[in-house]
Amino acid sequence: MRALIRLAGVGIVGIALHYIAETQGALLVQPKPAGAFLTVVGLAVALLLLSLVVVGRGEGDGRRMLSDVPRRFVRGLWLAVTAYAFVGVGTFATMLGQSEPDGTPYHNDAIAIQQCAAQLVLQGQDPYRSLDLFSCYQRLGIGPDRTTPLKRGLFADVPVYPTDAQLDAAWDARVADPASNVEFEWRPSYPALAFLLIVPWTLFGFDPNHLSVLLLVLGMTLILLRGQPRARGLLLTAMLSSIVVIAWTIGGSSDLLYAIPLLAAWLWRERRWSALLLGIALATKQLAWFAAPYYLMQVIVSRGKREAVIRFGIASAVFVVTNAPFLLADPAAWIAGVTTPVHEPMFARGAGIVFLSTVGGLPLPSAGVYTVAEGIAMIICLVIGWRARRTSPELGLMLAFVPLFFAWRSLFSYFFLLPLFAAGSIARMRLDVPEVDRIEDAGGVAIVHGPHRPAAAA
């Protein structure tokens, strides 16, 4: 049945993305052009497959058999997905039960700077103008390998990316005089909710990674609540098998702060209050901005243009209200922080096509070339999303992130949550999944099941 193929696709891609990420990490240490090419192609195929599994409306897919797909093939897919679901459960238990491999939960500046920003808020200061990167990192016990270096100052002539030795040398040169720092991005580079949401967590000194895990569990729970009861066992199995989501969340990510409000807004977009959740996502991280047009497209389809304008107003109001204290206190500092990704001279970095140049040995074009490619991809995706707004209403949440594959900065963290978003999109479909007996007859396997077929009367 088609529903089994859709959900198995989520799990299989979630598994593949984990190994793509592992391979790309290894290639950063020991570059191999062939390996870089294969991983970039692998990510492109993963994005394509995740888009395909949410194409269509899905109505009745639980009853619609695929005569040209052998049952053995479906059973093989689901055996693999179910096996990796147990791996996902084990990953949860193992990674939560052990100390951090590097002794700190602050694996990147997206986590570390927001942590220090939250601490400044508790002290009554404005992080956009008062944050001291060097004292922040000293307090957290981390160094320059967790920063975002900029292509200027001591790094002006670095062709691709500074080495660890270059990072250490620049750090040592600036730590005594932070005011002279031009090589390391120090400002919070996200809207204000990125650090305001974690203020209570920071106040009690809790591990930020544990917050991410709680948010992931919340996201999975929301998807199960939105899905049809008989589909929940398959949905849970598919989500648990997407080990890239689990490993990257527990391994250190702040992306769940924007992703869960965005996911909830998408899951219940027929409700006006979902615009509040969209506003929270928009006021947390710029990645949510890419998804907003597709949300509004679906509101236009189901509720009309007037309702879409109202929803846009609600979401914008949330953004303005939460950022207003910092915008009014120092407009230049706030704008400089939120626009950091587009105006600061960052080095090329990522898992998309730029990986072919940074690791794969191809010439590295200017940032403008990637910006144009990203812009063209964005226009194409918006056109596809609009034309398919009725026939494939769940496609938008996948299309929103495709342009980032072509960006100058296409970090893998932009993509690792897509299997979770795909599961949420499928949960909205009226799949009409049958009883477990028919699922098994069609080749499906899951770690938990929905209701069985009622026993025949004697």
N, C-alpha and C positions, 0 to 999 in steps of 0.2 A: 504494500500500500504506500501511496505517496507520502503520507505523514511520517512513516518510518525513515524514508530517504531524507526528508527534510531534517529531522532531528538527529539522525546519524551523521549527517553532514556537519552539523554544529560541533558534535563531539570530535569527529575526525579532523576538522580544521583546527579545533582547539588543541588537539594533540600535536598536529604538524607545526603549528605556530611556536609551540614550546621548543621544539628541536631546531626550528629556524633561528629562534633567538639565541639558543645555546651555540649554534654554529657561527652566527655572526659575532658573538662575543669572542669566540676562539679566533676568528679571522682578524679581529682588531689587534690581537697579540701577534699573530703570525699570518700576514696577508697572503692570500692565494687568489689570483684572478678568477680561476675557474670556480672556486668555492663561492666567491662573491657573486658571480653571475648566477649560480644555481640558487643561492639564497634569495636574491632579489626576484628571480623568476618565481621561486616558491611563495614569496609574500604576495606577489601579484596574483598568482593562482588562488591563494587563500582568500584574497579580497573578492575575486571573481566568484568563487564557490559560495562564500557567505552571502553574496548578493543573489546568487541563483536560488539558494534555499529559502529566501523570503520573497521570491517572485510569485505573483499570482495572489489570489485571495485565500486559498487554502480550504475553501468550504467543501466539506465532505471528503477531504483527502484521506481521512481515516477509514473510509469505506471503498475508496477508489483503488483498485488493484492495478499493478503494472505488469501486464502480461509478458513484456519483453525483458523484464528484469528477473533473473533466476532467484528462486527462494534461497538457494545456497549463498548467493552473493549478499543478500540482505542479512541472512543469519551471520555470515562472516563479519560484516560491518558491525553488527550489534554485539557480537561476542568481543570484538576489539574495543568498542565503546564501553561496554560493561566492565571489561577487565581494567581499562584505564580509569573508570569511575572509582574502582577500589584503590587505584593508585592515587587518585585525587583525595580520597578520604585519608589515605595514609600520609599524603603530603600535608594535609591540614594538621594531623596529629603530630607528625614528626617535627615540622618546622615550628609549630607553636611550642613544642615541648623542649626545644633546645635553644641555647644562647646564640646570638648573632655570630656568624663566622668571623666577622671583622670587629666584633665587640661593640658595635654601635647600631642603633636603628636608623641613623641618619645617612642613608646611602647616596643621597644626591642633594643638590642645593634646593630642589623643589620642596623637599621635606625640611631641611635644616633651616633655610631662611624663613619659611613660614612659622617654624617653631619659635625662632627668635623674634619674629614679628609679633606673634601672639604674646610673648613675654613682655615686649615693649608696650603693647596695648594695656596689659595689666598694670604697667608702671605709669600709664597716662601719657605715653609718647606716641608720636606718629611714625610708624615704621618706614613710610615712603621717604622720609627725610632724615631719620635719626638712626637707622640701623648701621651698626659697625660690624662689617663682615668678619674682621679679624678677631675681635673679642667674642663674637658669636661663635665662631668655629673653635676658638680656644676653650670656651665654656663647654661646648659639646664634645670636645676631644677628637675633632676631625681636621683634615688638612686640605690642601689645594686640589687634590684629586677629586673632591666633591664639589668643585666650583664650575661655573660656566665662564671659560676664558674668552677674552675679546681680542680681535685682531688689531691691536694698536699697542703703543708703548713698546715694551720688550718683546711683544709677540707680533709686531708689525710685519716682520719679514718671514714669519713662520708660514710655510706653504699650505699645509693641510691641517695639522692639529699639533699643539705643543706636546712634547714628550714629558714624562714624569719629572725628569731632571730640569727641564725648562720651567715647568710649573713650580717646582720647589724653589728654584733660584729667584723667580719673580716674586713668589710669596715672601721669601726671606727678605727681599729688597723692600717690600712695601709694608711688612708687618710693623716695623718701627715707626712708620709715618703713613698711617692709613689715608690721609688726605691726598697723598701722591698717587694713590691707586688708580690706574686706568685700565689695568689688564684683567681685572676680575669683576664680573657683574655682582653688585652688592644690593641693589634695590629689590624689594618684592616685585615680581614681574607679573603678578596676577591681580584681578580685582579683589576687593577687600574681604569678601567672605572666605577666601582661601585661607586666611589666618583667623578671622573672627569666629568661624565655626569651630576651630580647635581651641579657643581660649579656655572653655571649661576643662577640656582634657589636659591642657597644659597647666592649668591652675593646680591640679592634683598630681602632676608629675607622672602621668601614665605614658606607657610606650605608644608612640604614634602608629606603629605597625598593628597593634591590637585594635585600634580604632578602625583601621582599614579592613581588618578581618571581620569585625562586627558589621561594617557597612556592606561587605560582600555577602555575608549571611543574610542581611536585610534585603539586599537586591535579589538574591535567589528566592527568598521567601515571597517577595512581591510578585515575581514571575510565576511561582507556583499558585499563588492566590488568583492571579489573572487567568491562568490556563484552565481549560476544562478539566474536571476531576479525573476522567479516565486518561488524560494525557499527562498527568502530573508525574507519574512514575518514570515515563520516558523523558520528560523534561528534566527531572532531577538527575537522571543518569547521564543525559547529554551534558548538563552543566558541570557535574562532577568530573566527567572525563576531559573537560577542557582545562587541562592542567596548567596551561599557560596563564589562565586567569588566576588560579589559586596560587601558583608559584610566584608570580609577579606581585600579587597583592601582599602575600606574607613576606616576600623578600624585600619589600619596601616600595610603596607607591602612595602618592597623595591623590591620585586620579579618582579614587572612589568618591571623594568629596563632591566632585561635580557630576560624576557618572550616575550615582544613585538617584539624585533629584531629576536628572535628565531622563533616566530610564522610567521612573515613576510617572513623569509628565507624559511620556510617550505611551505608556501602558494604559493610562486613563485620560487620553487626550480628548475624549468626548465630553469630559467634565470641565466646566469653566475654572474650577480651582486648580486644575493642572497647570494653568498659566503661572500660578504662584511658584510651583516647583520648577518650572522652566526658568523663571526669574532668578531663583536661587542658583540654578546651574550656571546661568549666564553671568551672575555676579561672583562666581567662584573661579571659573577658568575659561579662557578664551576658546578652548576646544568646543565648548557647548555652543558657541556662536555659529559654528558650521552646521549644526543640526536645526537651529531655529527656523530657517526658511521651510524645511520639510515638515516640521510641526505645523506651521501656519498654512501650508498647502493643504494638509489634511483637515484643518479646521475650516478652510474655505469650502472644501468638498462636502463636509458633513453639516456645517452650520452656517456657511455663507461668509461673504467678505466683511460684513459689519461685525460679526462675532470675531473674526480674525483680527480686526482692528482693536477690538476691546481686549482680546487676549494679549496682543502686542503691547497695549498700554499697561496692562497689569504686570507683565513680565518686566517691562521697562521701568515701571515704578519701583519694583523690588530692587532692581539694579541701582537706580538713582538713590533710593533711601539708604541702602546699605553702604554705598560708597560716598554719600554726600559729606559726612564729617571730614573725610580726608581730602576730598575734592575742594571743599570750602576752605579748609585750613591751609592748604598749599597746592593750588591747582597745577602748577608746573611739576611739582614732585610726583603727584598722583598720575598725571598724564605720562611723565617719563617712565614711571613704573609699569603701567598697564600697556604701554606701547613698546616696551623693551624688545619683544620678539621681532619687531619690524624696523626699529630705528638703530639698534645697537649692532656693531660689526661682529656678529658671532661667526664662529667657524662652521663650515659645512659639517653636518653630522646627521646620521640617520640610517634607517634600514631600507629606504626606498631607492630610487634610481641614483641618488647621490652616492650610495654605497659603492657603485661601480667605479666611481672616481676616487673616493677617499680610501678605498681598500683594494678595489679591483684593477687599479693601474691605468684606467682611462684618463684622458685629460679632464681637468676640473674646470667647467665653464664658470662664468661669473654668476653671482647670486641672482642677478636680474634674469638670466636665462631660466633658472628654476622658478622664479616668481611668475614669469610669463606662462611656463608650462603648467604650474599650479592653477593659475587663473583660467587658462583654457579648459583644464580638467574640471574646474568648478562650474564653469558655464555649461559644459556638456552634461555634467551630472544634474544640474538644476533643470536643464531641458528634459532630460530623461525622467527625472522625478516628477515634473509637471505633466508630461505626456502619459506617464504611468500612474498618475495620482489616484485613479479609480480602479484600474485593473490590478495594480500591485501597491496597495496603500502602505505596506510595511517596508517597502524598499528604501524609503528615504533615509532611515537611520543608518543604513550601510553606505549609501551614496555620499552621505555627509562627510565621511572620512577618507574617501578615495582620493580626492585632490592632494591630501597630505603626502601621499606616496611619491608625488612629483616635487615636493618642496625641498628647499635648501637645508632645512632642518626637519627631518622626517623620523624623529626618534621612535624606537619600537614601542615606547610607552603610549604612543598615540593609537596603537592598533591592538594591544593585547586584550582589551575589554570587548572587542567586537563580537566574539562568540557569545558573550553574555547578552549583548544587545540583540544579536540574532535570535537567541532563545526567547528573549522578551517579545520580539516581533512575532515569532511563531506562536507564542502563548496567546496573542490576541486573535489568532485565526480560529475559526469555527471548524476545527478539523473533524469533529464527530468521530473521535477514536473509539473503537469498539471494546468489548470485554477482552480481558487478558487472554482468553483462550484463542480468540481470533487473531490477536496480535502475535501470539506464538506460532499460530498456523502460518502466518505471513512471514515468519522469520525473525520477529522482534524478540529481544531479550532486555531485561532491565533489572536493576538491583532491588527495586520495589515495584509493585504492580498496583493497578487500579482494581475495580471490582471484577470478580469472575462471573462467567455466564451462570445465570440461575439454574439450579439443578432441575431436571425434568421431573414432572409429577409422576408418582408411582402409578 
